């Protein structure tokens, strides 16, 4: 793609140069349209990666304020990154849309309801304590959820269950390994998982200890920053990233283990996010290099022989942030098979389920259409249980399913000596 950024802007700003380089990589082939969920649903070129790239090029190249059209179509992007897996030219769409969202945040004034919703999400979701109390209030007031205005209704309906008010992963500490220590690892504490499903973290801790990991729950670690980052709020996202880099660097760990794939994609990008911060750039690159999904670490360590053979048929739902964002595609299924499960893959495994962080709240109509499509494909497998690696997918898909959905680590923990997942 030909670009015409002003030379003085290219000389003065690394991010402008990066956007220019990314845009020039695109050859307009359109392969991305076939795997883009919003294009598959809507058939609108501007709701495809190629169409969004044209919109971003015009806005960024001319350094002009975001228009209503740009905001509409960029907001509809799930950031599922399926286009990155598909693109033969290697277009770095993820960082390009990051630039676009930051530019929108700086130059566009949203309607009042949008501003209030985004402020609420940014103020509550990244903080486990606040999220717990918000979910508890929503659960107590659930008969009134239908009265909430507009997209606040989707947020209210998240509180279908009473949230857990404490979790095994709360509080900084060191947890010893079972037997000889093979590795010292930090386990990332996600913002919402301790409230929505604390058993996932408990299963993760048991599984890692059983495989010789000394576990650090690091002092000072917080939200990965993805929630505000995807809303274009650069500085808050960087503040979260800096805090985590400092916490994990001080902990002196061999790996940073993430069991929420949406967070993993962000943590692995810290080296890029903080590249212009001279005080922490080197540590950020080091932490990004140490960050792994829990299934990557288990594949590296080698899964212990199962102590029981569950023999269940598992439908594996590949979270977009894991298969596209992190390009982790084979480890979860291979581990489940090694643990004695019969694993099936649904039709259209590349298409997003519609969760996508806060997307199910900010774009509920499109999100629900994608959920219906995904659950239909999962039900067609007639599996005993569905497994995935992301709490967002689990929470979003569960209302549309007639079989249990669990995190991959819960099944691996059960097979190698842990308790049976409660939902089974």
C-alpha positions in Angstrom: 0.0 0.0 0.0 1.4 3.4 -1.0 1.5 6.0 1.9 2.2 9.7 2.0 3.0 10.6 5.6 4.7 14.0 6.0 8.5 13.5 6.2 8.7 15.7 9.3 6.2 13.4 11.1 8.1 10.3 10.1 11.3 11.8 11.4 9.8 12.9 14.7 7.6 10.1 15.9 8.5 6.3 16.1 4.8 5.3 16.2 4.1 7.2 13.0 7.0 5.4 11.4 5.6 2.1 12.7 2.1 2.8 11.3 3.6 3.8 8.0 5.6 0.5 7.8 2.6 -1.6 8.7 0.4 0.1 6.1 3.0 -0.4 3.4 3.0 -4.1 4.1 -0.6 -4.5 3.0 -1.1 -5.6 -0.6 -4.9 -5.3 -0.7 -5.3 -9.1 -1.4 -8.4 -9.4 0.8 -7.6 -12.8 2.2 -8.5 -11.4 5.6 -12.1 -10.8 4.7 -12.9 -14.5 4.7 -11.8 -15.0 8.3 -13.0 -11.7 9.8 -16.1 -12.3 12.0 -17.7 -8.9 11.4 -17.3 -9.1 7.7 -18.7 -12.7 7.7 -21.8 -11.3 9.6 -22.3 -8.0 7.9 -20.7 -8.3 4.5 -19.5 -4.6 4.6 -16.0 -3.9 3.3 -15.5 -1.3 6.0 -16.1 -4.1 8.6 -13.2 -6.1 7.3 -9.5 -5.7 8.2 -8.8 -4.4 4.7 -11.6 -1.8 4.9 -10.5 -0.7 8.4 -6.9 -0.4 7.2 -8.1 2.1 4.5 -9.9 4.1 7.2 -6.9 4.1 9.5 -4.6 5.1 6.7 -6.7 8.1 5.8 -7.0 9.2 9.4 -3.4 8.6 10.5 -1.7 9.7 7.3 -3.5 13.1 7.4 -3.4 13.4 11.2 -7.1 14.4 11.3 -9.7 13.8 14.0 -11.6 10.6 13.9 -14.9 10.7 12.1 -18.1 9.0 13.1 -17.6 6.5 10.3 -14.1 5.6 11.5 -15.2 5.2 15.1 -18.2 3.0 14.1 -16.1 0.5 12.2 -13.1 0.4 14.4 -15.3 -0.1 17.4 -16.9 -3.1 15.7 -13.5 -4.7 15.4 -13.2 -7.5 18.0 -9.4 -7.5 17.9 -9.7 -11.3 17.5 -6.6 -11.1 15.2 -7.8 -13.9 12.9 -6.6 -11.6 10.1 -3.1 -11.9 11.4 -3.2 -15.7 11.1 -4.6 -15.4 7.6 -2.5 -12.6 6.1 0.1 -13.9 3.6 2.0 -10.5 3.8 2.4 -10.4 7.6 0.5 -7.2 8.2 0.8 -6.2 11.8 -2.9 -5.3 12.2 -2.8 -5.5 16.0 -0.4 -2.6 16.4 -2.0 -0.6 13.6 -5.5 -0.8 15.2 -3.8 0.1 18.6 -2.5 3.3 17.0 -6.0 4.0 15.6 -7.7 3.5 18.9 -5.3 5.8 20.7 -5.8 8.4 18.0 -9.6 8.1 18.4 -9.3 8.5 22.1 -7.4 11.7 21.6 -9.4 13.3 18.9 -13.1 12.1 19.2 -15.7 13.0 21.7 -18.1 10.1 22.2 -21.8 10.4 23.1 -22.5 10.7 26.8 -23.7 7.1 27.3 -20.6 5.7 25.6 -18.4 7.9 27.7 -20.1 6.8 30.9 -20.0 3.1 30.0 -16.3 3.3 29.1 -15.5 5.2 32.2 -17.3 2.5 34.3 -15.5 -0.3 32.6 -12.1 1.3 33.0 -12.8 2.1 36.7 -14.2 -1.3 37.7 -13.1 -4.2 35.6 -9.3 -3.9 36.1 -9.6 -4.0 39.9 -10.6 -7.3 41.4 -12.1 -5.9 44.6 -14.2 -3.4 42.8 -15.3 -6.0 40.2 -16.4 -8.4 43.0 -18.5 -5.8 44.7 -20.0 -4.7 41.3 -20.9 -8.3 40.4 -22.4 -8.8 43.9 -24.5 -5.8 43.5 -25.6 -6.9 40.1 -26.4 -10.4 41.3 -28.5 -9.0 44.1 -30.3 -6.7 41.7 -30.6 -9.2 38.9 -34.4 -9.1 38.7 -34.0 -5.4 37.6 -31.3 -6.1 35.0 -33.8 -5.7 32.1 -34.5 -2.2 33.2 -30.9 -1.0 32.7 -30.5 1.4 29.8 -28.9 0.3 26.5 -25.6 -1.4 26.7 -25.6 -1.1 30.5 -28.1 -4.0 30.3 -25.4 -6.3 28.9 -23.1 -5.4 31.7 -25.9 -6.0 34.3 -26.6 -9.5 32.8 -23.0 -10.6 33.4 -23.9 -11.0 37.1 -25.8 -14.3 36.6 -24.1 -16.0 39.6 -23.1 -14.9 43.0 -19.4 -13.9 42.7 -16.7 -15.5 44.8 -15.5 -13.0 47.5 -12.2 -14.7 48.0 -9.8 -16.8 46.0 -6.7 -18.9 46.5 -4.7 -16.5 44.3 -5.5 -13.5 46.4 -2.5 -11.9 48.2 1.2 -12.0 47.5 3.1 -15.1 48.6 5.3 -18.0 47.5 3.8 -21.5 47.2 6.2 -24.4 47.3 6.5 -27.1 44.6 5.6 -30.7 45.2 9.0 -32.5 45.2 12.1 -31.1 43.6 11.8 -27.6 42.2 12.2 -27.6 38.4 11.3 -24.0 37.8 10.3 -20.8 39.7 7.3 -19.1 38.1 5.0 -16.2 38.6 1.3 -16.9 38.1 -0.5 -13.9 36.9 -3.6 -12.9 38.9 -6.4 -11.9 36.4 -8.8 -9.1 37.4 -12.1 -10.9 37.0 -11.3 -14.6 37.2 -11.0 -14.8 41.0 -14.6 -13.4 41.2 -16.2 -15.3 38.3 -14.5 -18.7 38.6 -11.7 -19.0 41.3 -11.5 -22.8 40.7 -9.5 -22.1 37.5 -6.7 -20.5 39.5 -6.8 -23.2 42.2 -6.5 -25.9 39.5 -3.6 -24.0 37.9 -1.7 -23.8 41.2 -2.3 -27.5 41.9 -1.2 -28.5 38.4 2.0 -26.4 38.4 3.0 -27.5 41.9 2.5 -31.1 40.8 4.9 -30.5 37.9 7.7 -29.1 40.1 7.0 -25.4 40.0 7.6 -23.0 42.9 4.9 -20.4 42.4 5.2 -16.7 43.2 2.1 -14.5 43.5 4.0 -11.3 43.1 3.5 -8.2 45.3 2.3 -5.2 43.3 1.0 -7.2 40.3 -2.3 -6.0 38.9 -4.4 -5.8 35.7 -2.5 -6.6 32.5 -3.8 -3.4 31.0 -5.8 -4.9 28.2 -9.2 -3.4 29.1 -8.0 0.2 28.9 -5.5 -0.5 26.1 -8.2 -1.7 23.8 -10.2 1.4 24.5 -7.2 3.5 23.3 -6.2 4.7 26.8 -2.4 4.5 26.3 -1.1 5.9 29.5 -3.3 3.9 31.9 -2.4 0.8 30.0 1.3 1.6 30.3 1.0 2.2 34.0 -0.5 -1.2 34.5 2.3 -2.7 32.4 5.0 -0.9 34.3 3.7 -2.1 37.6 3.6 -5.7 36.4 7.1 -5.6 34.9 8.5 -4.2 38.1 6.7 -6.8 40.2 7.8 -9.8 38.2 11.3 -8.6 37.7 11.7 -8.2 41.5 10.3 -11.7 42.0 13.2 -13.2 40.0 11.2 -15.8 38.1 12.0 -18.1 35.2 8.5 -17.7 33.6 5.4 -15.6 33.9 2.5 -18.0 33.6 -0.8 -16.7 32.3 -4.0 -18.8 32.4 -6.2 -16.1 30.8 -5.3 -15.9 27.1 -6.5 -12.4 26.6 -4.0 -11.2 29.3 -1.3 -13.4 27.8 -1.4 -11.6 24.4 -1.0 -8.2 26.2 1.8 -9.3 28.6 3.7 -10.8 25.6 3.5 -7.3 24.0 4.9 -5.4 27.0 8.3 -5.1 25.3 6.6 -3.2 22.4 4.3 -1.2 24.6 7.1 0.1 26.8 9.8 0.4 24.1 10.0 4.2 24.5 10.4 4.1 28.3 14.2 4.0 28.9 13.8 3.2 32.6 12.0 0.0 32.0 12.2 -1.0 28.3 14.9 -3.7 28.9 13.0 -5.3 31.8 9.7 -5.2 29.7 11.4 -7.1 26.9 12.7 -9.6 29.3 9.3 -10.1 30.9 7.6 -10.5 27.5 10.1 -13.2 26.6 9.3 -15.0 29.9 5.5 -14.8 29.5 3.9 -18.1 28.5 0.4 -19.5 28.4 0.0 -22.2 31.0 -0.3 -24.9 28.3 3.0 -23.7 26.8 4.7 -24.3 30.1 3.1 -27.7 30.6 4.1 -28.8 27.1 7.7 -27.7 28.0 7.7 -29.5 31.4 6.0 -32.6 30.0 2.6 -33.6 31.4 2.6 -36.2 34.1 1.0 -39.5 33.3 -2.7 -39.4 34.1 -3.8 -41.1 37.3 -7.2 -41.6 35.9 -8.6 -42.0 32.4 -11.7 -39.8 32.2 -12.5 -40.9 28.6 -14.7 -38.0 28.0 -15.2 -36.3 24.6 -14.0 -32.7 24.8 -15.0 -30.0 22.3 -12.0 -27.7 22.3 -12.9 -24.0 21.8 -9.7 -22.1 20.7 -9.8 -18.6 22.2 -8.8 -16.0 19.6 -6.2 -14.4 21.9 -4.5 -17.8 22.2 -4.7 -19.2 18.6 -4.3 -15.8 16.8 -2.8 -13.4 19.3 -0.2 -15.8 20.8 -0.2 -18.4 17.9 -0.6 -21.2 20.5 -2.6 -23.7 18.5 -1.5 -27.3 19.2 -0.5 -27.4 22.9 -3.9 -27.4 24.5 -5.4 -30.1 22.3 -2.2 -32.3 22.5 -2.2 -32.0 26.3 -5.9 -32.9 26.6 -5.3 -36.0 24.4 -2.3 -37.0 26.4 -4.4 -36.8 29.5 -6.9 -39.3 28.1 -9.6 -37.1 26.6 -11.0 -37.5 23.1 -10.7 -34.1 21.6 -12.9 -32.7 18.8 -12.7 -29.4 17.0 -15.8 -27.5 15.9 -16.5 -26.0 12.5 -15.2 -22.5 12.0 -12.7 -22.7 14.8 -11.0 -19.5 13.6 -14.1 -17.4 14.2 -14.5 -15.4 17.4 -17.2 -16.4 19.9 -18.0 -12.7 20.4 -16.6 -12.3 23.9 -13.4 -10.3 23.1 -12.9 -8.6 26.4 -15.5 -5.9 26.9 -16.9 -6.3 23.3 -19.9 -8.3 24.6 -20.8 -5.2 26.5 -19.9 -2.4 24.0 -21.3 -4.3 21.0 -23.9 -6.7 22.4 -25.9 -7.3 19.2 -22.9 -8.5 17.1 -21.5 -10.3 20.1 -24.7 -12.3 20.6 -24.9 -13.2 16.9 -21.3 -14.6 17.1 -22.2 -16.5 20.2 -25.2 -18.2 18.6 -23.0 -19.2 15.6 -20.3 -20.6 17.9 -22.6 -22.5 20.3 -24.4 -24.1 17.3 -21.0 -25.4 16.0 -20.0 -26.6 19.5 -23.3 -28.4 20.1 -23.0 -30.2 16.7 -20.0 -32.2 18.2 -22.2 -33.8 20.9 -19.3 -33.6 23.4 -19.5 -34.3 27.1 -17.7 -31.0 28.0 -16.2 -27.9 26.3 -12.8 -26.7 27.2 -11.1 -23.4 26.5 -8.3 -21.2 27.8 -10.0 -17.9 28.5 -12.5 -16.9 31.3 -14.1 -14.3 28.9 -15.1 -17.0 26.4 -16.4 -19.2 29.2 -18.5 -16.5 30.7 -19.9 -15.4 27.4 -20.6 -18.9 25.9 -22.1 -20.5 29.0 -25.6 -19.1 28.7 -26.0 -20.5 25.2 -24.7 -24.0 26.0 -26.4 -27.2 27.2 -23.1 -28.9 28.2 -20.6 -27.8 30.8 -17.7 -25.5 29.8 -14.4 -25.6 31.8 -10.9 -24.2 31.5 -8.4 -26.6 30.0 -6.3 -26.6 33.2 -9.3 -28.0 35.2 -9.4 -31.1 33.0 -5.6 -31.5 33.1 -5.6 -31.1 36.9 -8.4 -33.7 37.3 -6.6 -36.2 35.0 -3.3 -35.9 36.9 -4.6 -36.2 40.4 -6.8 -33.2 41.2 -10.5 -33.0 42.0 -13.2 -33.3 39.4 -14.2 -29.9 38.1 -17.4 -28.8 40.0 -19.4 -28.1 36.9 -19.0 -31.8 35.8 
